[in-house]
Every structure is written in structure tokens, then in C-alpha cells.
Amino acid sequence: MNLHKSALATLICSICLPSYADEQPKNTTVEKNTTEVISVRAKTHLLRSDLDSLISSTLIEREQLDLIQADSLGETLKFTPGIHANYYGPSASRPIIRGLDGPRVKVLQNGLSGADASAAAPDHQVSNEVSTATQIEILRGPATLLHGSGAIGGVVNVIDERVPTTLKEEVSGEVIGAFTSVNDAKDLAFNVQGSTGNVAFYVDGFSKDANETDIPVRLSHDDEHDEEEGHDEEEEGHDDEEDGHDDEENGIKFIENSQSRSTGFTLGTSYINDDFMIGIAYGETSSKYGLVGHEEPEGEEEEHGHDEEALPFIEAEQERTQVNAAWFNPTKKIDSITLKAEHVDYQLQEIEGDEIATQITNQSDEVKLQIHHRFFDQWQGIIGVHLQENETTPVGEEANSPATETTTNALFATQRHKTGNAEWHIGARIEHVEIKPELSQENALNNITFTPISWAAGVDWALTENQQLLINVNHSQRALTASELFSFGEHLGTQSFDIGAYFNLNIVDNKSTGEPTNTFNKLDTEDSNTLDIGWRYNGENFVFASSLFYSNVDNFSYQAFVPEESGGLDVYQYRQADANLYGGELQFSYFISDKLTYSAFIDYSNVELTNGEDLPRIPPLRLNNTLNWEHLDWHYNVAVTTYATQNNVGEFETTTDGYTLVDLGVFKHQETRLGELKYFVKINNLFNQEARVHSSFIKDAAPLPGVSFKAGVRWAF
């Protein structure tokens, strides 16, 4: 069935391709700035499928975000080469970069931490809002050292204008509305910005409301609790397959408890003149969403019951204050001095019935000072200081980590130098990380320190007029997080009992007991050495690029499955072992005419221990084919994405079948007296394909949505 649908989808693309080529677009250009961001843009094509993800950084602008925006940050970026998502239902989805996620991928808001709980657990939402963003940066190589040494996977930076940086001659803004059929989602967002004299202002807001998400397959709640009934259900499913899934009485089912609602607003203002600027912004977000796949461990089911009203949900709130300041051209050798600072109050509550079962509060303060300079002839660079302090306090029955205070102080520098046809990039960062846990065990430590040192070097070499060679070499050290070190307790969102590296594994009467280990080595940072080589060729009417990477990681931190149970839950313990990471991306774009583009990419990544053991939840090989056509004010696209079967699985992990997704989109631009209107209609998962995300903890309980119709409009004035 999967192969037939894939063949049909490929045929759709093939018959749309004409046998001629019109006037070709102008050559692509490479733009670079002092923040190491590199953006490759095609002049005439709306979809910027120009293979820019193979160099240090990818820049996705608002125009492209209109085409790919989804409910969450992970789902928005998941069709970018090298990026997948750790899908935890429609509400919680975080980016995975080249097989790495969690603390190895930093998610930022305007260059500063989002300070939410998404890096610690996949069932927690990313607080960054895509609908009001102006662009998203995806950074690798030397650029990541501006933001932290632990971003082995990379950095995702969501950028908006909440602290205005420019004065505008007139008030402008956007209003966006959309409806999605698969979950009856209604989305509304707006932003307005303007200035009077030297004072600029900004305001935005959004509201999202969605019901439970329809899926293409039937899920039986009994399957997850009764082996015998599950076997009967499997036989029924087999009968359905023989009948071609045509039983109308079964209908389309849904992901139980996947409803969500969120709102937010931001107010910002700046004073700007030719010499300096200073601005401040305050924002609040609030969300409420069902916790998908959440089950009580054995012995607690009867206590809490299984009625629908008792299904757990999460309420999260965040207050964020950000201050930006800049001094322009203070000396001949200094282009600017910039200061960014923020304070974040974050609270997450997991509610079961009428009780708050678990609460996590986080207070975060962050300051980053950067000097953009030209101290050395023919060199441009940035030196800076980065200070962070986080106080996290979990309480309740699932508070599986102690209260901790984490302080990080860092110095960093990057430099760029052009010689002939080559541009060189170097960078370094040194940090001091101190973690203070509140442990109750006798003789437990009260603080732990790390001193990660990281460096990176790269070259962008124009071999010929049409060819580029791109090489990045990185050495990165990462301090382990508090959850990796000191977790100890139930995490029902992942159906596991988590034990940090600090504790011995000791299970008595089917219960884990927390005892500090005598062999704990606080100096074991995670050390990664990475080589990333890319090659790009710009032909007369096509572009081809390839990128290969290899990483050797000492003391790679991972959750090892332990063949024991604690309170009916599987036990996972954080351990460290040497690992190898490798893979790459191939991309191709053919500009059939100045209106029609065919593009394709294939990406693959693998993470395995040096003893040959595969690690769990690594995304499979993926192939994407996309056709984009522009005619007058209309834009059409069809995308076919095939995921291979994932057979390289961790110990006790199950394989995941491959699948093919077909998505269609129609976009209309219209100029009016009141501004520009952009209409869009999208059909996702056209063939209603059953698709389970291998990188998801709950792939069996939460397949991807079924066929979905989304319609919306963006009014820019």
C-alpha cells in the first residue's frame, strides 16, 4: 500500500513538469553579516529552496514561514533538510537536528533562552510562538558559540520585532487567521508596529484553540492495558487490511486528550537615534493542553480512575521581560556594542482531576554583552560575555528532579577573515557552570561544577565561479544538565522511571531507592569532535549541494533501558559512553523556468555507541520531492515526503514502518488599497496515510494527523 501511494504521488509531480525551459533566474547570492548568519536567496522564486541549510546557517524568512508554518516549532521546521521533530502529539513538538535533541539543541527567542521546560521533557511545549516571528535562524558551526557550548546539534533562534530596532515612517502590521479541519483549530494572530519621533512601539497577540486531532487509524484504549484484548484487536485490524480499510462504520478516530488552547501578547518600545538605541518588551503566554499517552502505573489506575474528566492536562504560563541596547560606531575599530538581557518567570502545572499533581517553576535571568569589532586588519569579529542563572523548582508526585540552581558564566569570541576566494571563520568559548541541587540523601553533594571549553573553525571557499567548498571543524564540550545528573522518579509522560547519572541503580521490592554513587565523576563533560564538509555547485538552471558530517563523542549522555521495573514503569538510567554520529544531506533544485521549480532532498543521520549499539528514537532516512509553480499572483506546490522504515533501533525498542506523506498548497497574493492580502489553502497528508514518528516517545498512542484541510489569510498593512 505504501509503495503504491508513493508511486502515485511521484507521478503527480512528474506529469506536472513541462518539457521546456523558459528564461532562467538570476544567479543566487550569498549574504553574510557579523552574526555569522548566512542566507542564500533566489531572486525570482517565492519558495527559497536554495540549499542554504548546508552551510553554517539557514535563514527562514516570513515569506517562507507562510508556506510551512504549523502548530508548533518542531512541526514548522520538520521539512527542513537535516531537521525532524520529536512529535509528542500536536501540542508539543521540538526540533531534532541531525538526530540530536533535548539540551543538545538550543531553542532561543531573539538570541536569548526561551527558559521553558521543553528541553528536559518531550511532553512539554516550546514557548516560542511562530505566528508572530519575522524569521527563524538555524545555526551550526562557529555561530553556535555565541549562544552556548552545549549546542552540539545546533541552535534554533526565533526572531521577532518585540524590541523594535528601526523607526518606521508609518504604522504597519499584520493580521493572520486560519482554520484547520483535522482538529477544528482556529488560529488568530496580529502585530502592529510604528514610531513617533525617535520612539518606536510594537504590540502583538495570538490565540489558538483546537479540539482532539483526527488520525487515519483506530486506537483501542484496551490495547494498551490488556494483552489478550490487544491480540483480538490486532486480528480485527488484519481483517480490515484485507478489506482495504473500507469499513465506513469504523470512521476516523482521534488522539485522545490532544485538545489545546493558548493565548499570548507582547508590548515593546524603543528609543532610537543615529548613535544608540535602548528598548524594552514585556510578554505573557498561557497554554492549556491535554497530556497525550499519559497512563498511571500499575496500582494507581484504580485510585485515579480512567474517566475522561480525570485525563491529565498541562497548564503553562510564562512572563518574559527583555531589554536590548546598542551603541553604534563608538570608535573606529568598534562597529557596535550590544547588550541583551531578559528575566523569565515560567510555571508549568500538570493537573489530574481537580488536583495539581506536579508543578515546575523556573526563574531565569540572562545577560549577553557583545562587541562587534575590527581590531585586526582585514578581520571582523565579536567578543562577548554571557551570564545565565536558572532556578528550577519541581514539586509534586512526578517531581523527578530536585530543586536546582544553575549558574553559567561564559566568555566567547568569533572572527571572520577573507583571503582571495576563501572566507575563514573561527570561534571559541569557555564556560563555568555550577549546579546546586537540593538533595535529601545523606552525604549527598550540594554543588557540582563544569568548565566546558569549545572551539570551531570553518572555511567557505569559492573553488570556481560556480562551486563552493564548505568545511567546519568543531570541538564542543557540554556540561550535563540537572535532569541528566539528578533525575530520580516517575515520568508518566514517557512512561518511565528516570534515574540520573549521580545515583546507583538499586531496586528493592519493585521500587527504586535513591542512593548516591561512590564512583560519580563530576568532570565528565560530553566532548564532541565534528567534521562537516559541504560542496555546492550552481549550474545555469540548477543547484546541487551535498553535506556530510561525522562526530566522535566522548562521554555521550543517554538513557539506557534497564531490564527492571519500578512501580510498574520501565526504568531508564542516564549513563555515559563513547558514541559516533554520522550522516548528511543531499539537495537538488532545478529551475525549469522563472515560474517553476523542482527541488528534492534526502537526509540521513545515525547515532550509535562505539560498541555498535544503536541509540533509540533516531529519525530514519527521508526523501522529499517538491514542485513549486508561480503564475501571476498565485503560487502552487506539491510535496511528497517518504520516510524509510527505521530498523536501526535501540535495545528493547521496536522498529517503525516507513510511510509517504503528500501535501498540497495554493497561495494567492493580492494588493489592495488597505495593504497586501495573502490567502492560502493547504491539504496535508492527502492520502490519509498512517504515519508513526520514530523519534516520538508515544508513536503508538499518537500517529501523525490524518488528511487535513487548512485555510487562512494574512493581511499586511
Buried (B, 14 or more C-beta within 10 A) or exposed (E): EBEEBBEBBBEBBEEBEEEEBEEBBEEBEBEBEBBBBBBBBBEBBBBBBBBBBBBBBBBBBBEBBBBBBBBBBBBBBBBBBBBBBBBBBBBBBBBBBBBBBBBBBBBBBBBBBBBBBBBBBBBBBBBBBBBBBEBBBBBBBBBBBBBBBBBBBBBBBBBBBBBBEEBBEEEEBBBBBBEBBBBBBBBBBBBBBBBEEEBBBBBBBBBBBBBBBBBBBBBBEEBBEEEEBBEEBEEBBEEBEEEEBEEEEEEBBBBBBBBBBBBBBBBBBBBBEEEBBBBBBBBBBBBBBBBBBBBBBEEBEEEBEEEEEEBBBBBBBBBBEBBBBBBBEEEEEBBBBBBBBBBBBBBBBBBBEEEBBBBBBBBBBBBBBBBBBBEEEEBBBBBBBBBBBBBBBBEBBBBBBBBBBBBBBBEBBBBBBEEEEEBBBBBBBBBBBBBBBEBEBEEBBEEBEBEBBBBBBBBBBBEEEEEBBBBBBBBBBBBBBBBBBBBBBBBBBBBBBBBBBBBBBEBEEEEBBBBBEEEBEBEBBBBBEBBBBBBBBBEEBBBBBBBBBBBBBBBBBBBBBBEBBBBBBBBBBBBBBEBBBBBBBBBBBBBBBBBBBBBBBBBBBBBBBEEEEBBBBBBBBBBBBBBBBBEEBEBBBBBBBBBBBBEBBBEEBEEBBBBBBBBBBBBBBEEEEEBBBBBBEBBBBBBBBBBBBBBBBBBBBBBBBBBBEBBBBBBBB
